[in-house]
């Protein structure tokens, strides 16, 4: 059941200098999220102010709120995000919206432009307005997509592209994608197929059809088969949900195979190579050129957004709760009027 939320009229209505924003007041459950009236951000000389029309609610948002991080990252997480409470209280890593204003040194964007951006670790997307530096991942929205659909693409797409680049995936290689129905996994399947790889998806039977429509040539239902016991081997095993480990996947990796610890523990990130096989981990970089690549592929039809559901902005805690179940397909988005 969705939580009871404060009606909008109980808050101070926003003015030309204020806005509504969801604030994470401390670490914990969805009850720590509060809808507040905050000062509207003012863009600096090299910044773009975006009026947010859609924003994703990702696993990154849930991890920051709950501090349920991959094993070994607990202390590092507190140092990065805040010791006792989030240093940046407004979460949200991806936005789609319309440019409201630009700084005096900004080129390439103008008020009224429809854009998609990734705020990254600075977050701030769960608000009516968000400031993004013009040198960060910010691109014009593909015309063929709505703002809600466009907001599905950056989080999963940037992570998937980063790790496929690190793995130097080549045409003709084979890839196993664990968590193929999630935001990162669904993008990984599509991007790997676009590069000419043979893709095997690991997901539930209920998501098998989705995985195949995204380009997977084979599907393993993890509820019926343990992929680590399969007879096949792959050039790349991409674990997008932290469900396995480098050690467990070693027998399933070919010579010169790569294990992608997309959501891996600190041990997976630091794992040493085993012969010619190696583990690739660490945070995904978010480069403007990568977001341009994703949007070009999306505009061309080679990458499609996978939207599980869109919640009203006022129901953001419910979106958090759903993402926290770990059962979403693709992305979850909140839409603003």
C-alpha positions in Angstrom: 0.0 0.0 0.0 1.3 3.4 -0.9 2.3 5.6 2.1 0.1 8.6 3.0 1.8 11.8 1.9 1.3 15.4 2.9 -1.0 17.1 0.4 0.7 19.7 -1.7 -1.6 22.5 -0.3 -0.2 22.0 3.2 3.2 23.2 2.0 4.2 26.8 1.2 3.4 27.2 -2.5 6.5 27.7 -4.6 7.2 31.2 -5.9 9.6 32.4 -8.6 12.5 31.8 -6.3 11.4 28.6 -4.6 10.5 25.0 -5.6 9.1 21.7 -4.3 11.8 19.1 -3.6 12.0 15.7 -1.9 14.5 15.9 0.9 16.1 12.8 2.5 16.4 14.0 6.1 18.4 11.0 7.4 19.3 7.5 6.5 16.5 4.9 6.8 13.2 3.8 5.3 10.9 5.7 2.9 9.6 7.7 5.9 12.7 9.8 5.9 11.7 11.4 2.6 10.0 14.7 3.1 8.4 17.0 0.5 9.7 20.5 1.2 9.8 24.0 -0.2 13.4 25.0 -1.0 15.1 27.9 -2.7 15.2 27.5 -6.4 18.9 26.9 -7.5 20.6 29.7 -9.4 22.8 28.7 -12.3 26.4 29.9 -12.3 28.3 31.1 -15.4 28.8 27.6 -16.8 25.6 26.0 -15.5 22.2 25.1 -17.0 19.0 25.3 -14.9 16.6 22.6 -15.9 12.9 22.5 -15.1 12.5 18.9 -14.3 9.6 17.0 -16.0 10.7 13.5 -15.3 13.4 11.9 -13.1 14.4 8.3 -12.5 14.3 6.6 -9.1 17.2 4.3 -9.3 19.0 1.7 -7.1 21.6 4.4 -6.5 18.9 6.5 -4.8 17.8 3.6 -2.6 21.4 2.7 -1.7 22.1 6.3 -0.6 18.9 6.5 1.4 19.3 3.2 3.2 23.1 2.9 3.1 22.7 -0.7 2.1 25.8 -0.8 0.0 27.7 -3.7 -1.5 29.8 -5.5 1.1 32.9 -3.6 2.0 31.6 -0.2 1.0 29.9 0.8 4.2 32.5 3.2 5.6 33.4 4.5 2.1 29.7 5.2 1.5 29.4 7.3 4.7 32.5 9.2 3.8 31.3 9.9 0.3 27.6 10.6 1.1 27.6 11.9 4.7 28.4 10.4 8.1 25.1 10.8 9.9 22.8 12.0 7.1 23.0 12.6 3.3 25.3 15.5 2.6 23.2 16.1 -0.5 19.6 15.7 0.8 17.9 15.9 -2.6 18.5 12.6 -4.3 18.0 11.8 -8.0 20.7 10.9 -10.5 18.9 11.5 -13.9 16.5 14.1 -15.2 14.6 15.0 -18.3 13.1 18.4 -18.7 13.3 21.9 -20.3 16.1 24.4 -20.0 14.8 27.3 -17.8 18.0 29.4 -17.9 21.7 29.2 -18.8 24.8 30.9 -17.4 26.5 33.6 -19.4 29.4 31.3 -20.5 27.1 28.4 -21.7 27.0 27.5 -25.3 24.9 24.8 -27.0 21.9 25.2 -24.8 19.1 27.8 -24.6 15.9 28.3 -22.6 13.2 26.1 -24.0 15.5 23.3 -25.1 14.3 19.8 -24.2 17.2 18.0 -22.5 18.3 14.8 -20.7 21.0 14.9 -18.1 22.9 12.8 -15.5 23.6 14.6 -12.2 25.8 11.8 -11.0 27.0 11.8 -7.4 25.9 15.4 -6.9 22.3 14.2 -7.4 19.6 16.8 -7.0 17.1 15.5 -9.6 14.1 14.9 -7.3 13.1 18.5 -7.4 11.1 20.8 -9.7 14.4 22.5 -10.8 17.9 21.1 -11.0 21.3 22.8 -11.9 23.7 20.9 -14.1 27.1 22.1 -15.1 27.3 22.4 -18.9 30.4 20.2 -19.0 28.6 17.3 -17.3 26.4 14.7 -19.2 23.6 16.9 -20.6 22.3 16.5 -24.1 19.2 17.4 -26.1 16.4 14.9 -25.7 15.7 12.6 -28.7 12.5 13.9 -30.4 11.0 10.4 -30.6 10.8 10.0 -26.8 8.7 11.5 -24.1 10.3 13.1 -21.1 9.4 10.0 -19.0 10.9 7.6 -21.5 14.0 9.7 -21.9 14.6 9.7 -18.1 14.8 5.9 -18.3 18.0 6.0 -20.3 21.0 7.6 -18.5 21.4 5.6 -15.3 21.4 2.1 -16.8 22.8 3.1 -20.1 25.8 5.0 -18.8 26.7 2.2 -16.5 26.3 -0.5 -19.1 28.3 1.5 -21.7 31.1 2.1 -19.2 31.6 -1.5 -18.4 31.3 -2.8 -21.9 34.0 -0.2 -22.9 36.2 -1.4 -20.0 35.7 -5.0 -21.2 36.6 -4.0 -24.7 33.7 -6.1 -26.0 34.1 -7.1 -29.6 31.8 -8.4 -32.3 31.5 -12.2 -32.2 32.2 -12.5 -28.5 29.7 -14.0 -26.1 28.1 -12.2 -23.1 26.1 -13.4 -20.1 24.1 -10.7 -18.5 22.9 -11.4 -15.0 19.9 -9.2 -14.0 19.0 -8.7 -17.7 15.6 -7.1 -16.9 16.9 -4.3 -14.7 17.9 -0.8 -15.7 21.5 -1.6 -16.2 20.9 -5.2 -17.5 18.3 -4.2 -20.1 20.7 -1.6 -21.5 23.6 -4.0 -21.3 21.7 -6.6 -23.5 20.9 -4.0 -26.1 24.3 -2.4 -26.2 26.1 -5.8 -26.4 23.8 -6.9 -29.3 24.5 -3.6 -31.1 28.2 -4.4 -30.9 27.6 -7.8 -32.5 27.9 -10.0 -29.4 26.0 -13.1 -28.7 23.9 -12.4 -25.6 22.6 -14.8 -23.0 20.2 -13.2 -20.4 19.8 -14.3 -16.8 16.4 -13.3 -15.4 13.2 -14.8 -14.1 10.9 -16.7 -16.5 8.4 -13.8 -16.4 11.0 -11.5 -17.9 12.3 -13.9 -20.6 10.1 -12.4 -23.3 11.4 -9.0 -22.5 15.0 -10.1 -22.6 14.5 -11.7 -26.0 12.8 -8.5 -27.4 15.8 -6.6 -26.3 18.1 -8.8 -28.3 19.1 -11.8 -26.1 19.5 -14.9 -28.2 19.3 -17.2 -25.2 17.7 -16.9 -21.7 18.5 -18.7 -18.5 15.7 -18.6 -15.9 17.5 -18.3 -12.6 14.6 -19.8 -10.7 15.0 -23.1 -12.5 18.7 -23.2 -13.5 22.0 -22.2 -11.8 24.0 -20.5 -14.6 27.2 -21.3 -12.8 26.5 -25.0 -13.4 25.7 -24.5 -17.1 28.0 -26.2 -19.6 28.6 -23.1 -21.6 31.4 -20.5 -21.2 31.3 -16.9 -22.1 33.9 -14.2 -23.0 32.2 -11.7 -20.7 30.0 -12.3 -17.6 28.2 -9.0 -16.6 26.8 -9.2 -13.1 24.5 -6.1 -13.0 22.8 -6.9 -9.6 25.6 -8.3 -7.4 24.1 -11.8 -7.5 27.3 -13.8 -8.0 31.1 -13.4 -7.7 34.3 -13.6 -9.7 35.2 -16.8 -8.0 31.8 -18.4 -8.7 31.9 -17.4 -12.4 35.5 -18.4 -13.1 34.6 -21.8 -14.5 32.1 -20.1 -16.9 34.7 -17.6 -18.3 36.6 -18.5 -21.4 40.4 -17.8 -21.6 40.9 -14.0 -21.5 37.4 -13.8 -20.0 36.1 -10.7 -18.1 33.8 -10.6 -15.1 32.0 -7.3 -14.8 31.3 -6.5 -11.2 28.8 -3.8 -11.9 27.2 -4.0 -8.4 30.0 -6.0 -6.8 31.5 -6.0 -3.3 34.8 -4.3 -2.5 36.4 -7.8 -2.7 35.1 -8.2 -6.3 36.4 -4.7 -7.3 39.9 -5.6 -5.9 40.0 -9.2 -7.1 43.2 -10.2 -8.7 43.3 -11.8 -12.2 43.2 -15.6 -12.3 45.4 -16.5 -15.2 44.0 -14.8 -18.2 40.7 -14.1 -16.6 40.0 -10.9 -14.7 37.4 -8.9 -12.8 36.5 -5.4 -13.7 34.8 -3.2 -11.1 34.6 0.2 -9.6 32.3 3.1 -10.1 31.0 3.9 -13.6 32.3 7.2 -15.0 29.6 9.5 -16.5 31.1 11.2 -19.5 29.2 13.7 -21.7 30.3 11.8 -24.9 28.8 8.6 -23.5 25.4 10.2 -23.0 25.6 11.6 -26.5 26.4 8.1 -27.8 23.4 6.7 -25.9 21.0 9.3 -27.2 22.2 8.8 -30.8 21.6 5.1 -30.5 18.2 5.8 -29.0 17.3 8.2 -31.7 18.3 5.6 -34.3 16.2 2.9 -32.6 19.2 0.8 -31.4 18.5 1.5 -27.7 15.0 1.7 -26.4 13.9 2.8 -22.9 12.5 0.1 -20.7 9.9 1.7 -18.4 8.5 -0.3 -15.6 6.2 2.4 -14.3 5.9 6.1 -13.7 4.7 7.6 -10.4 3.5 11.1 -9.8 6.1 13.3 -8.2 4.1 13.4 -5.0 4.3 9.6 -4.8 8.1 9.5 -4.8 8.3 7.5 -1.5 6.2 4.8 -3.1 8.6 4.7 -6.1 11.5 4.3 -3.6 9.6 1.4 -1.9 9.0 -0.3 -5.2 12.6 0.0 -6.4 13.8 -1.4 -3.0 11.9 -4.6 -3.7 14.5 -5.5 -6.4 11.7 -6.7 -8.7 11.4 -3.8 -11.1 11.8 -4.2 -14.9 13.9 -1.5 -16.4 13.5 1.9 -14.9 11.1 3.6 -12.5 10.4 7.3 -13.0 8.6 10.1 -11.3 6.7 12.6 -13.5 6.2 16.2 -12.7 3.3 18.3 -14.0 
